[in-house]
Amino acid sequence: MSDQPRSGGPKPAYRRPQPDAPRRAAFDLMRAVAERDAYANLVLPELLRDRHLEGRDAAFATELAYGTLRGQGTYDAVIAACIDRPLDKVDPPVLDVLRLGVHQLLSMRVPPHAAVAATVELARAVVGDGRASFVNAVLRKVGGRDLPEWVAEVAPDAERDPIGHLAVAYSHPKWVVQSMADALGGSLEQTRAVLVADNEAALVTLVARPGRCTVEELVEAGAEPARWSPYAATWPGGAPRSLAQVRDGRAGVQDEGSQLVALALAAAPIDGPDARWLDLAAGPGGKAALLAGLAAERGGFLLAGERQPHRAALVARSLSEGAAAVVADGTAGPWRPRSFDRVLADVPCTGLGALRRRPEARWRRQPSDIASLAPLQRSLLTAAIEAVRPGGLVAYVTCSPHLAETRIVVGDVLKGRDDLEVLDARPYLPGVPDLGPGPYVQLWPHLHGTDAMFLALLRRRVPGRPAS
């Protein structure tokens, strides 16, 4: 006897799909990133708040969304091996549902049957019953192997194509993997280590702004002292704005690497007065606020320039007394040449050093971005050099390890100039190990637990005086 109902007989009652709230929030985040170029770290807190997700549900949604975005390259290779069409022929919402399901199956401690059933229920709600059947079939194939088995199946051979293998195995675009390897001197072991670190959630790091807050206050509120910066503390969980010190601007959220490069600019010696400091591309204001506090402790003043008015307003809100923010183009600011004692050129870059915190950035950036940013980076460094007086100091900073954004920029700007000397930056990050041969500093998430910040310190020579 057939199991199908007879023609004309009663049809089974339709059951409205009921996806659970954390998985629906993760899906909506994925679509916001894909459709609106949204930043995951800005959208997710709003989603969690609007959906009233807290505790374990919020943690699950966060791991599911961020983990899926980080692992997207690996998961797409797995999905492609399980379907009979090119990946770009799968409707984007369906592909996002599949990615969420694959992350649960291969990288989360979710029982396989629950991962498949819950993801199919999500698919029914967001892409319809017909395509939910496709999702079900694909996920059942994926669930037949674990992650190492799939990597062995879909990644290029590690001997013949080591960069391609690392790209698939650790879910980074191949060009990004190559840039990391280049910056690490070709070491595949170190490259693998930084890719692993990029795929781990970064700690929330706070900065106690000098003269306004202390690390001890943050520790009393539940934070823990950080490793390198005397102004840094890590926040174990929850929204940082739950801290009164963060809400009122006495403390802020700032990666420890960002603190270290600012502290090095403040610590390195200069020849002459030390009262006028400049941050010529200051938005959104984290480094400017730290430097302003340090300058004020010496009786100095910090001027922060920012081209975009809304970002200049953010900078102004972060600053204390004894500092000011102005709307100004850092490449042609209104300040007098050779009038500042210390100048920070924290230039716009690809942000490849902060992939732990911005999981979608690795897929959003393209090699062409390197070339498009290069003129601005060189212009800002040149402007910083023109703004500093003889005997004063410039810090060139990027949140990227890509050689074309770091050493090559500095080398190009310094060509043909005899009025500058490059300082060895390492002594001004005391206690921080594994800083390489110098004179530049490149921080790494796998070595230092920070974003991959680059620092070059340049001092304008005093005419007639030998270099130190």
N, C-alpha and C positions, 0 to 999 in steps of 0.2 A: 504494500500500500504506500502511495506517495505521501511524503510529509508535507507537501504543499497544500494550502487550503483550496477547496474546490472553487471553481469559477463562480462568482456571485455570492460566495459565502462571506461571513464576517471577516474583516481585516483586523489584524492585531492593532490594538490601540497604540497610537504614536506616543512615544515617551520623549518629552522635551529633554534635550541634553543639559546636564548640570555639571559643568567643569568646576573644579575647585578653585577658590579665589587666588591662591598663590600661583598656580600654573597659568591662570588667565592673566594675572598681572605680568608675569614673565613674558607671555606672548605679546601683550600690548606694548611692552617695552621694546621687544624685538621689532615690531612694526613701526614704532616711533623712530627708532634708529634708522630703519631702512627707508621709510617714506619721507621723513622730515629732516634727515641728517641730525637728529637729536643726539645730545650727549647723555649717555646712559646714567652717569653719576648725578646728573641734574634731574632727569625724568623719574628715576626710580624712587627717590624719597617722596616725591609728590604722589606717585601711584600708591605707595604703601600707606601714606596718610589718608588719601581719598578712599581707599578700599578698607581702611581700618584694620590693616594687617600689622600685627605686633608679635613679638616673641618668636616662637618656632616657625610660625607661618611667614613672618617677614624674613627670617634667616633662610628659609627654604626658597622663597621667591628670589632673594638676592643671589644665592648660590646658583640657582637654576638659570637665571637670566645672565649673570656675569660669566658663569662657567660656560654657558652655551656660546656666548659671544667670543670668549677666548678660544674655545676649541673648535670654532666654526670651520677652519681649514681642514682639520683632521676629519670632522664629522661629514663634511661635504664629500671628501674622498670615499668614505665608507658608504654614504648614501648612493653615490654614483655607481658603486660596485653592486648595488642591490636593485637597481632599476634598469629598465630597457629603453631609456630615452636620455638625451643629454640633460645635464643638470639645469641648464638655462631654459629648458622647456617645461620645468616644473613651476607651477604658479608660486610666486614668492611667499604668500601666506602659508601655503601647504609646505613649502620647504622650511619655513621657520618652525612650524609644528613638528616636522620630522627632526630638525636639529634639537629641539627641546627634548623629544623622546630619546634620541640617541645619547644625549648627555646623561639622562637618567639611567639608561641601560649600561653605559660604558664607564661613567665617571662618578656616579653618585651611589650611595648605599640605599637604593630603592629596589625592593624586590622586583624581578623582571615582570611578573604578571601584573603588578600594580603599575609599573612604569608604562606598560603597553596599554592597559585598560584606561588609565587616567588620561593618557595622551590621546587615545582614540576618542574619549568623551570630549576632550578639548576640541579635537578636530570636528566632531559633529556640530559643536556650537559655533565654530568660527569659519569653517569652510564647507560644511554640509555633510550629510550622511554618505553620499556617493564617494567623495574624496576621502572621507574617514576610512572607508574600506581599503583604499590604496595605502593610507598611513598605517593601518593595521598590518597589511601584508609586508610592507617594507620593514617595519619595526620587528616583526617576528623573524625576518631574515637576519637583521642586525643582532638580535638577541642570541643567535646561535654561536657567537664567538665573543671573547672578551677583547679589551682594547689592545693588548700586545699582539694578539693573533690577527686583529684587523690591520694594525700598523704593518706587520710582516707581509700582509696580503697587498696593501694598497700603496705603501710608500716606495719610492725608488730605492734601488739597491744601495746600501750604505757605502760599499767599496767603490762602485762606479760613479755614483753621484752623491757624495756625502752632504752637500748643501741642500740638495733636493730632498734627501731622506730626512734631514733635520727639519726642513720646512713642513713636511707632512706629519712627521712624528710629533712635533711640538707646536704645530698650528700657528705658523708665522708665514707671511709671504716670503718667497724665496729671495727677493731682493733685500728684504730686511735682514734675513739670516746672513746673507753675504756681507752686508754692511757691518753687522756685529762681528763677524769673523775678521774682517779687515781691521776693525778698531782693536781687536784682541790679538793682533799679530798673527792671525791665521790659525790659532789654536782651536781645534774642533772640540776639545774637552771643555775649554772655557766657554765656547759658544753654546754648547749644549747646556751648560750650567746657567747661563744668563737666560736662555729660552725657558728653562724650567722655572726660574725665578719670576719671569714675566707672567707665567701662568698661575702664580700663587697670589692670593689676595694680599694687598699691601696693608700694613698696619696704619691706622689713623694716627698721624703725628701732630702734636700741638706745639706751638711756640709761645713761650712766656715773653711778652714784649718788654724789653728792658725799661726799667723805671715805672712800669705800670703793673707788672705781675711777676711772680717768681715760680720756678718749677716746684718749689715746696708747696705753694698754694694749690697747684694743679694736682700734686700727689695727694694732698689732703682731701681733694675732691674725688679721688679714685683713679687718677692716672698713675703711670709708672715712669720713672726717669728713663730717658733714651740713652743710647750708647755713646754718641760722639759729641753732640752739641750741648753746651751747658744750659741752653735755653729750651731744650726739647723734652717732651714727655709723650709717651704713647697712650692712647685712649683705648681701653679694652673693648668697648662696645657701646651701642646706642648712639644717638645723635649728639655730636659735639656741642650743639647749641643748647643742650640741656645744662651745660656749665655756665654759670653766671659770668665767669671771666671771658668766655667766648662771646656771649650775647652782648656784653658791653664794650667789646673791642680791646680789652686788656690782654687777651690772648687770641690766637688764631689757629687755623688749621694750616700747617706748612710742613712739607716733607723735610726730613732732616738734611738731605743733600742740599736743598735750597738754602737752608740755614747756614750750612758749612761754607758755601761759596761766598755768601754775604759776610760771614764772620772773617773769612780770609782777607777780603778787601779791607775790612776795618782793622785787621791786625798787622798787615804788612807795613813796613816802615816807609815814611816819606821824608822828603827833605824840605823843612820849612813849616809854615803854619798848617793847622789841621782843623779848620773851622767851617769850610764850605764844601758840602757834598752834593752830588747830583746823581739821580737815577733817571736816565733820559728816555726810558721806555718802560714805565713803572706798572702799568696795569697787569693784574687787578690789585696789586699793592702789598703783597706779602713781604717781599724783600725790602721794599721801601719802608714799611713799618718797622722792621727789625733794624735797619740801618739808621732810621730816624732816632730810635731810642738810644742806639750806641753813640750817635753824633751828639745827642743832647747831653749824655753823661760827660762829654768832653767840652761842653759849652759851645758845641757847633750847631749847624743848621743844615737840614737836608731839603733840597728842592726836588720834587718828583714831577717829571713831565710825562704826559700821556696824550696821544693823538686823538683818541676817541672820547668824546665828552662823557658818555655814560661810564666808561672805564675810569676816566679821571675822577668822576664822582665817587666811585668805589675806593680809589686810592685815597682821596681826601678823607673818607670816613674811617680809614684804617690808621691815619696818622695822628700823632699826639702833638701837643704844643711844641713849638720849636721846629716845625716842618710845614711845608706847604705843597699843594699839588696845583699844577697849571695844565690847561689844555694846550699842548704844543707838539709839533712834529719833531721827534728826536733827531732826525737827520738835519734839521735846520732850525734849531730852537732859538728862542729870543734871548738867550743868555750870552754874555760877553765871552769871546774866545779866551782860552788860557786863564780862566778865572776860578776854577774849582780845584780843590785839593785831592778829592777822591771821586771817581766817576764809575758808575755801574752801567754797562751795556749788556743788559739781559735781553737778547735778541729773539724775535719770533723765529720759531723753528718747527720742524716736523713733529716734535714731541715724542720721538721714538724712545726717549729715555724714561717715559712715564707710562709704558704700555700696561703695567700692573694696575694702574688706577683708571685707565681709559681703555676698557677691553675692546671697544669697537674701532679704536684709532688705527690698529694695525691693518684693518681692511679698508679703511677710508683713505689713508695716505697712499700716494703713488710716487714712483721715482721722479716724475716730472716736478713734484713739489720741491725737490732739492734745488733744481735749477731756478724755479720761480722765486724762491726765497733768497737765493744767493746775493743778488744785488742789494737787497734791503739789509742783510746781515753785514755786508761790507760797508755800506753807507753808515750804518749805526756805529760800527766800530771806528770808522774814520771820524765821525762826528764826536765820539767820546774822546778820541785823542786830541781833537782840536779844542775841546772844552777844558782839558786839564792843563794846569800850569806846569812850568818846569819844576821838577822835583816831585810832582804829584803822580797819582797812580790811577790806572784804568783796569777794571776787571771786565773781561769778555766772558760771557756766560751763555751756555745753551743747555736745554734739557734734551740733548740728543748726543749719542756717541758717533754719529755718522761723520766720517773724516771730512767730507765736503762741507759740513756745517761747523767743524771745530778747527783742527790744525790747519786745514787748507785755507780757510778764511783768514786766520791770523797770519799765516805765511804770506798770502797775497797782499794783505794790507801793509805788512812790514817791508815788502820788497822796495829797495831803493831808499829806505829811510835810515838815517843814522842818528836821529834824535830820540830814539826809544831803546830801552833795554828790557829784555824778558826776564822777569824774576822767577826763580824756582818757587812754585806755589806750595810745595809739599810742607815746608816747615810751618805754614800758617794754618794747617789742619792738624794740630798736635794730637797724637794718640791714635790717629786713623791709619790703619795698616794698608798694605797692598796698593800703594799709590803709583807704582811704576817708576820709570827712570827719570821723570820730570822732563823739562821744567813745568809742563802743563800737568793738570790733575784731571783724571777721568774717574768719576765714581761709578759704581756698578751695583745693581740690586743683589747679585749673587755673592759679591765680596763684602759689601758694606751695608746691605739692607736698605739702601736709599734708591731714589731715582738715579738714572744714569746722567748726572750733571757733569758738564765740562767747564773747566776754569782755566783761563790764561790771565796772568798778572803782568801788566806793562807799565813801566815807569818812564815818564818823560825826563830826559837828561837835562841837567842844569848846564848851560853853555860854559865851556872852559873847565868843567869838573869831570874827572875820569869816572867811568862806570864803577859801581860797587861790585 
